[in-house]
Amino acid sequence: MPFAPRLSCALFALVVLPAPLLVQAAPAPWYYWRSLVDGQRVCAQTSPGPGWERDSAPHEGPGCQPRRKVLVVPMR
């Protein structure tokens, strides 16, 4: 059965090799979370636990800071 190793190699190439192209990682956004007990707010990427609800839109910068705007000035 010399055909079986070729088939398994072809199947491996079709399934495993394109996998990195399908996976796209991005950093998680930051949110303000508000306590349902005392109204305290914290900034975190995930919920601090039960008793907290999301209290803001997502922030792209770390620590609930807006993303820095970079100005590119062309040279003359």
Order of alpha helices (4+ residues) and beta strands (2+ residues): alpha-alpha-beta-beta-beta
